[in-house]
């Protein structure tokens, strides 16, 4: 029996994914006063994004052999620290792709159509001449700038093209051939994309080089009255600069699924604005995606413990250590 510890409690409907080889030692959710109470002796961790996994964490679990993420992002896991401890790190890059791409488009539609503003007006019961007052944006013919053309960004591109949008793409790893296959107008410089796009959607991992990529300078480069969408990581955007851009009208609207601090303070000025559509980091969360994410994370942890190589392991060099 392999001993698994879950950062987030595993719902009962997914117990069948564990097969008969897993003993659940506990989870961080069971006892908020001592979230690591059941961690002792764990060989595998099924990780979410709320805990920092680093040298200090690994030192308290000498039995640990694998940390497997139920998600595409792994910025909360220090891969070098894990490698130094002989711990494999796996992630699930395919699991949330469809759901996140659809959610990005949802936010694009909701902000462009001024959904929150018009809904609040309707619910208020005020007499409004909606025909003359409503300033919804028609997306056909608009230029969508995608910053990042990986799995999710590429899928957003395909959906946007089907809607009739023109798609610009900035990604240093994007080849001209791949851009042509996607139907994307490849931009060599981020500044040029920001200057041209009516809507900018971020699809990047968070790292030291992308932290606050969208800051006061970058926001000033965007077309006045444009829209910003972020379904990736909150740290990509300087929220103080973002609020200022909304207040001056540099941005006409924003769609956010992620924030610098999560959950965000409900009194945050961003959440009080009608031209901000906000969701609680659930872009990749649907009935279908959750099963894919749990299954991928659990299956890969079992593969590592069985001496196999998972499809999405970030430090495969430690796997030879496990087979000895």
Protein Blocks (a to p, Z undefined) as FASTA:
>chain_A
ZZdddfbacdfklmmmnmmmbccfbdfklmmmlmmlmmgopabdcddfkbccdfklmmmm
mmbcbdcddbfbfklbcfklmmmnopacdddfklmmmmmmmmmmmmmmmmmnommmmmmm
mmnopacdfklmpccdcfehpacddehjafklmmmmmmmmmnopacddddfklcfklmmm
nopacdfbfklmmmmpmbdcddddddfklgokbafklmmmpcghiacddfkbfklpcfkl
mmmmmmnomagbdcdfbdfbdcddfklmklmpmkbccdehillgcfklmmmmmmmmmmmm
mmmmnopacfbdfblmlmmmmmZZ
